[in-house]
Amino acid sequence: MSAGALMLPNIPSLGRAVDPAALLEPGLDVAVKKRLADAALNAAKAKGASYTDVRIGRYLQQFVITRENKVQNIVNTESYGVGVRVIADGCWGFAAVVDAKNEAQTAKAAEEAVAIARANAKLMKEPVKLAPQKGFGEVSWKAPIQKNAFEVPIQEKVDLLLGVNDAAMKNGANFVNSVLFMVNEQKYFASSDGSYIDQDIHRIWPTFTVTAIDSKSGKFETRQSLSAPMGMSYEYLQTNPADKVTGITTRYNKGYDMVEDVTAATRQVKEKLTAKSVEAGKYDLVLDPSHLWLTIHESVGHPLELDRVLGYEANFAGTSFATLDKWKTKSFPYGSKQVNLFADKTQPGSLGAVGWDDEGVKTKRWDLVKDGTLVNYQAIRDQVHIINENESQGCCYADSWSRVQFQRMANVSLAPGKQPLSVNDLIKDVKKGIYIIGDGSFSIDQQRYNFQFGGQLFYEIKDGQIAGMLRDVAYQSNTQEFWNSCTQICDEKDYRLGGSFFDGKGQPQQVSAVSHGSSTSRFNGVNVINTARKI
C-alpha cells in the first residue's frame, strides 16, 4: 500500500551516508560494468545455469526535511552492488555482492546463485517456465530530465523549503513541514539472452503538510500538498504559467509551484476549521486526479497484479477478488462502458517510466479493462504462460541490487473521455454531489474489494454549483460497484498524474514508485459517511 507521510521512510536501498558531492560522481564506466557482468554470466554458465541475469545498481538518494524555520535533516546516501539471478535445475537462485570491484567477486556471486538454485530445486513442485526474450545487445535509456536535482546546491533547496514554510506561517498556519525527496537509479542489466542495458532514472517529490488550530476549541485541520511525485528532476519545480489551470485549486500539468500551493493550502486549512460537517447519504462524486490516483492504485493496480491474483502475494495487503475465472469469461464487468484502464511503463514524466524492466524486457502499454470489461493483468516472464501469453509485459522491478526482482505494478491509469468535457461542464450537471480533491486516509480489504477513501478537500455541489466546503467526508463502496458507477470522464486536457513514491509489496518489503493518471471523473450514487468522532 501507499506511504505518504512526511517522514523519512525505512527504505532498504538507502545505503551509506555520503557527501552530497558524491552524488555527482559518474560511477563505473559502462565498459567496466560489462566486464563485471560477463564474468558472472560466464561463471553461471560454467556451473550449469540455463539462464542468468546480472544487475549492477547504483542508487543515489537525497532528502531535505524542514519544519517551520528549521532544517530537521539532510540525508545523502549511495548504495552500490551487484545481484545475480539464475535458473539451474529448473529453479531460481539469487546471490548478491556489495561494492563489487572485480570480476572474481561477481563470478563468485554467480556460482553461489547456482548453488542456491540447485538447493531450492529439491523442494520445487514444478520447474520455472520462462517466456522467451530476445537480446537487445548494448543499448541505453536515460530519463529526459532538464535539470539534475543533485546539481542544485543544498542551500537553494533549503531556501526553497524554508520559503514555503514562511509563506504558510505568514498566512496563518500554526505548523508546517516540507520535504524534498530526490532519487537517481543508475542500473545496468545483462543477461544470457544477449542484452546489455544501461539506464539512468530520476524521480522527485516536493511535498508539505500545513496545520491550523482553532484556539478556542483546540480542534485542528491539515492539508497536504497537491503535488504529484514525478519521473522528472528539478525542472518540475520550474513552473510555466501556461501550464497552470486555475480553479478551486491550481492544477499543475507539467510543473509545480510549491509556494503557490502552500499559500492556497493555508487558506483552505483555515476554511476547513469552520466548514459544515457532511450529512451521510448517497452522493454523486466528482473526483479530481489528485484524489482518484489513490483509488486507482488500490482498487485496480494492486488487484490486477497476477501474483496477487494467484495467491503468491498474500501476506502484504492480501490477494485479489479479480481471479482468473472472471478473466476467462471475457465478460466480467469491472466497470461501466466509460471505464478504460491501462498499464503503461513508457509514459513520459511518470514514476515508472523506463526503457526496459529489470528482466531486460522492453516496456510498453497494454489494456487491463477495456470498455468496462476485465481483459488482462500485469505479469512477468515466469507468469505470462498462465494467462496464455508468449511474452512478458515488462513490469518486473527490484528496489535494490541486493533484492530479487519480482512483479511490480506498472503505471496504471484511467483513460480520459473521448468527448470534449471540462471540469465545469461535469459539475454543472450534478444535482447533489461532492467534489473531492487530494488523497487522504483509506482502507481496503484483503481481496482489494471493499474500501473506504477520504481526501484533502471536499466541496458540496448543489444544482450544478459549488455550495461551499465540507468536512468529515469519506466514501464507501466496493471495487466493482464503484467503477460501474462511473458515468463521465473529462477529456485529455484535464489528464494529470498522481502517484506513490514509496509503494510497498513483498516480504521482505520492497518499495517502488508508480504513477496513476486520470482526468476528473464522475461517479453516481456513492455512499458517503460522516467521519467525525462522536464524543
Solvent accessible surface area in square Angstrom, and as a share of the most:
residue,aa,sasa,rsa
1,M,81,0.36
2,S,29,0.19
3,A,50,0.38
4,G,39,0.37
5,A,51,0.39
6,L,29,0.15
7,M,126,0.56
8,L,64,0.32
9,P,28,0.17
10,N,147,0.75
11,I,8,0.04
12,P,58,0.37
13,S,6,0.04
14,L,36,0.18
15,G,48,0.46
16,R,114,0.42
17,A,92,0.71
18,V,31,0.18
19,D,91,0.47
20,P,51,0.32
21,A,66,0.51
22,A,16,0.13
23,L,6,0.03
24,L,87,0.43
25,E,100,0.45
26,P,124,0.78
27,G,34,0.32
28,L,63,0.31
29,D,86,0.45
30,V,74,0.42
31,A,49,0.38
32,V,41,0.23
33,K,22,0.09
34,K,56,0.24
35,R,128,0.47
36,L,3,0.02
37,A,0,0.00
38,D,37,0.19
39,A,19,0.15
40,A,0,0.00
41,L,18,0.09
42,N,99,0.51
43,A,13,0.10
44,A,0,0.00
45,K,156,0.66
46,A,89,0.69
47,K,98,0.42
48,G,42,0.41
49,A,13,0.10
50,S,93,0.60
51,Y,13,0.05
52,T,3,0.02
53,D,1,0.00
54,V,0,0.00
55,R,14,0.05
56,I,4,0.02
57,G,2,0.02
58,R,18,0.07
59,Y,4,0.02
60,L,0,0.00
61,Q,11,0.05
62,Q,3,0.02
63,F,1,0.00
64,V,0,0.00
65,I,17,0.09
66,T,0,0.00
67,R,99,0.36
68,E,38,0.17
69,N,115,0.59
70,K,135,0.57
71,V,62,0.36
72,Q,107,0.48
73,N,69,0.35
74,I,63,0.32
75,V,24,0.14
76,N,16,0.08
77,T,6,0.04
78,E,19,0.09
79,S,11,0.07
80,Y,24,0.09
81,G,0,0.00
82,V,0,0.00
83,G,1,0.01
84,V,0,0.00
85,R,9,0.03
86,V,0,0.00
87,I,11,0.05
88,A,0,0.00
89,D,86,0.44
90,G,21,0.20
91,C,18,0.11
92,W,53,0.19
93,G,3,0.03
94,F,37,0.15
95,A,10,0.08
96,A,40,0.31
97,V,31,0.18
98,V,87,0.50
99,D,43,0.23
100,A,0,0.00
101,K,144,0.61
102,N,67,0.34
103,E,70,0.31
104,A,75,0.59
105,Q,60,0.27
106,T,0,0.00
107,A,23,0.18
108,K,128,0.54
109,A,3,0.02
110,A,0,0.00
111,E,69,0.31
112,E,74,0.33
113,A,0,0.00
114,V,3,0.01
115,A,63,0.49
116,I,75,0.38
117,A,0,0.00
118,R,95,0.35
119,A,58,0.45
120,N,65,0.33
121,A,20,0.15
122,K,174,0.74
123,L,158,0.78
124,M,63,0.28
125,K,205,0.87
126,E,128,0.58
127,P,86,0.54
128,V,39,0.22
129,K,127,0.54
130,L,41,0.20
131,A,9,0.07
132,P,104,0.66
133,Q,33,0.15
134,K,141,0.60
135,G,31,0.30
136,F,45,0.19
137,G,31,0.29
138,E,124,0.56
139,V,47,0.27
140,S,74,0.48
141,W,62,0.22
142,K,145,0.62
143,A,11,0.09
144,P,104,0.66
145,I,47,0.24
146,Q,156,0.70
147,K,80,0.34
148,N,34,0.17
149,A,4,0.03
150,F,14,0.06
151,E,110,0.49
152,V,5,0.03
153,P,83,0.52
154,I,41,0.21
155,Q,113,0.50
156,E,78,0.35
157,K,1,0.00
158,V,11,0.06
159,D,78,0.40
160,L,46,0.23
161,L,0,0.00
162,L,49,0.24
163,G,31,0.30
164,V,0,0.00
165,N,0,0.00
166,D,63,0.33
167,A,17,0.13
168,A,0,0.00
169,M,72,0.32
170,K,160,0.68
171,N,65,0.33
172,G,38,0.36
173,A,7,0.05
174,N,63,0.32
175,F,84,0.35
176,V,3,0.02
177,N,41,0.21
178,S,0,0.00
179,V,1,0.01
180,L,0,0.00
181,F,1,0.00
182,M,2,0.01
183,V,9,0.05
184,N,5,0.03
185,E,5,0.02
186,Q,32,0.14
187,K,18,0.07
188,Y,4,0.02
189,F,10,0.04
190,A,0,0.00
191,S,4,0.02
192,S,63,0.41
193,D,47,0.24
194,G,32,0.31
195,S,2,0.01
196,Y,37,0.14
197,I,1,0.00
198,D,36,0.19
199,Q,10,0.04
200,D,33,0.17
201,I,6,0.03
202,H,11,0.05
203,R,25,0.09
204,I,0,0.00
205,W,24,0.08
206,P,0,0.00
207,T,7,0.04
208,F,0,0.00
209,T,25,0.14
210,V,0,0.00
211,T,22,0.13
212,A,2,0.01
213,I,66,0.33
214,D,48,0.25
215,S,109,0.70
216,K,193,0.82
217,S,67,0.43
218,G,48,0.46
219,K,123,0.52
220,F,129,0.54
221,E,27,0.12
222,T,47,0.27
223,R,0,0.00
224,Q,61,0.27
225,S,15,0.09
226,L,24,0.12
227,S,17,0.11
228,A,12,0.10
229,P,5,0.03
230,M,17,0.08
231,G,11,0.11
232,M,35,0.16
233,S,3,0.02
234,Y,5,0.02
235,E,17,0.08
236,Y,8,0.03
237,L,23,0.11
238,Q,94,0.42
239,T,48,0.28
240,N,77,0.39
241,P,111,0.70
242,A,90,0.69
243,D,28,0.15
244,K,51,0.22
245,V,56,0.32
246,T,113,0.65
247,G,46,0.44
248,I,53,0.27
249,T,13,0.08
250,T,24,0.14
251,R,36,0.13
252,Y,29,0.11
253,N,59,0.30
254,K,133,0.56
255,G,6,0.06
256,Y,0,0.00
257,D,37,0.19
258,M,4,0.02
259,V,64,0.37
260,E,63,0.28
261,D,5,0.03
262,V,0,0.00
263,T,48,0.28
264,A,18,0.14
265,A,0,0.00
266,T,0,0.00
267,R,134,0.49
268,Q,3,0.01
269,V,0,0.00
270,K,85,0.36
271,E,76,0.34
272,K,15,0.06
273,L,31,0.15
274,T,119,0.69
275,A,16,0.12
276,K,110,0.47
277,S,46,0.30
278,V,5,0.03
279,E,134,0.60
280,A,71,0.55
281,G,23,0.22
282,K,124,0.53
283,Y,16,0.06
284,D,25,0.13
285,L,0,0.00
286,V,0,0.00
287,L,0,0.00
288,D,4,0.02
289,P,3,0.02
290,S,23,0.15
291,H,1,0.01
292,L,0,0.00
293,W,20,0.07
294,L,7,0.03
295,T,0,0.00
296,I,0,0.00
297,H,0,0.00
298,E,0,0.00
299,S,0,0.00
300,V,0,0.00
301,G,0,0.00
302,H,0,0.00
303,P,0,0.00
304,L,0,0.00
305,E,0,0.00
306,L,0,0.00
307,D,11,0.05
308,R,0,0.00
309,V,14,0.08
310,L,46,0.23
311,G,36,0.35
312,Y,153,0.58
313,E,17,0.07
314,A,43,0.33
315,N,123,0.63
316,F,45,0.19
317,A,10,0.08
318,G,3,0.02
319,T,35,0.21
320,S,6,0.04
321,F,22,0.09
322,A,0,0.00
323,T,45,0.26
324,L,34,0.17
325,D,88,0.46
326,K,54,0.23
327,W,16,0.06
328,K,127,0.54
329,T,83,0.48
330,K,131,0.55
331,S,74,0.48
332,F,25,0.10
333,P,65,0.41
334,Y,1,0.00
335,G,5,0.05
336,S,19,0.12
337,K,153,0.65
338,Q,88,0.39
339,V,0,0.00
340,N,26,0.13
341,L,1,0.00
342,F,8,0.03
343,A,0,0.00
344,D,10,0.05
345,K,18,0.07
346,T,66,0.38
347,Q,27,0.12
348,P,113,0.71
349,G,16,0.15
350,S,2,0.01
351,L,3,0.02
352,G,7,0.06
353,A,11,0.09
354,V,19,0.11
355,G,4,0.04
356,W,17,0.06
357,D,4,0.02
358,D,7,0.04
359,E,1,0.01
360,G,1,0.01
361,V,8,0.04
362,K,102,0.43
363,T,10,0.06
364,K,62,0.26
365,R,132,0.48
366,W,23,0.08
367,D,58,0.30
368,L,0,0.00
369,V,1,0.00
370,K,95,0.40
371,D,63,0.32
372,G,2,0.02
373,T,30,0.17
374,L,0,0.00
375,V,54,0.31
376,N,23,0.12
377,Y,0,0.00
378,Q,0,0.00
379,A,0,0.00
380,I,8,0.04
381,R,7,0.03
382,D,39,0.20
383,Q,12,0.05
384,V,1,0.00
385,H,63,0.28
386,I,50,0.26
387,I,4,0.02
388,N,128,0.66
389,E,52,0.23
390,N,127,0.65
391,E,98,0.44
392,S,3,0.02
393,Q,1,0.00
394,G,0,0.00
395,C,2,0.01
396,C,2,0.01
397,Y,26,0.10
398,A,0,0.00
399,D,5,0.02
400,S,3,0.02
401,W,23,0.08
402,S,45,0.29
403,R,48,0.17
404,V,67,0.38
405,Q,4,0.02
406,F,42,0.18
407,Q,1,0.00
408,R,5,0.02
409,M,9,0.04
410,A,0,0.00
411,N,0,0.00
412,V,0,0.00
413,S,0,0.00
414,L,0,0.00
415,A,18,0.14
416,P,38,0.24
417,G,21,0.20
418,K,178,0.75
419,Q,137,0.61
420,P,111,0.70
421,L,29,0.15
422,S,52,0.34
423,V,13,0.07
424,N,117,0.60
425,D,51,0.26
426,L,0,0.00
427,I,13,0.07
428,K,125,0.53
429,D,76,0.39
430,V,0,0.00
431,K,145,0.61
432,K,111,0.47
433,G,0,0.00
434,I,0,0.00
435,Y,11,0.04
436,I,1,0.00
437,I,2,0.01
438,G,1,0.01
439,D,43,0.22
440,G,21,0.20
441,S,94,0.61
442,F,51,0.21
443,S,65,0.42
444,I,20,0.10
445,D,44,0.23
446,Q,97,0.43
447,Q,83,0.37
448,R,2,0.01
449,Y,58,0.22
450,N,83,0.42
451,F,10,0.04
452,Q,54,0.24
453,F,2,0.01
454,G,8,0.08
455,G,16,0.16
456,Q,15,0.07
457,L,0,0.00
458,F,13,0.06
459,Y,15,0.06
460,E,22,0.10
461,I,0,0.00
462,K,108,0.46
463,D,104,0.54
464,G,6,0.06
465,Q,125,0.56
466,I,65,0.33
467,A,54,0.42
468,G,32,0.31
469,M,13,0.06
470,L,5,0.02
471,R,39,0.14
472,D,29,0.15
473,V,6,0.03
474,A,3,0.02
475,Y,0,0.00
476,Q,66,0.30
477,S,17,0.11
478,N,30,0.15
479,T,0,0.00
480,Q,43,0.19
481,E,103,0.46
482,F,1,0.00
483,W,0,0.00
484,N,61,0.31
485,S,21,0.13
486,C,1,0.01
487,T,53,0.31
488,Q,51,0.23
489,I,11,0.06
490,C,0,0.00
491,D,12,0.06
492,E,128,0.57
493,K,156,0.66
494,D,9,0.04
495,Y,47,0.18
496,R,24,0.09
497,L,29,0.14
498,G,4,0.03
499,G,6,0.06
500,S,4,0.03
501,F,8,0.04
502,F,14,0.06
503,D,0,0.00
504,G,1,0.01
505,K,0,0.00
506,G,6,0.06
507,Q,125,0.56
508,P,106,0.67
509,Q,81,0.36
510,Q,12,0.05
511,V,17,0.10
512,S,8,0.05
513,A,11,0.09
514,V,1,0.01
515,S,0,0.00
516,H,1,0.00
517,G,0,0.00
518,S,1,0.01
519,S,0,0.00
520,T,0,0.00
521,S,0,0.00
522,R,26,0.10
523,F,0,0.00
524,N,53,0.27
525,G,41,0.40
526,V,7,0.04
527,N,51,0.26
528,V,0,0.00
529,I,44,0.22
530,N,44,0.23
531,T,67,0.39
532,A,35,0.27
533,R,213,0.78
534,K,160,0.68
535,I,210,1.06
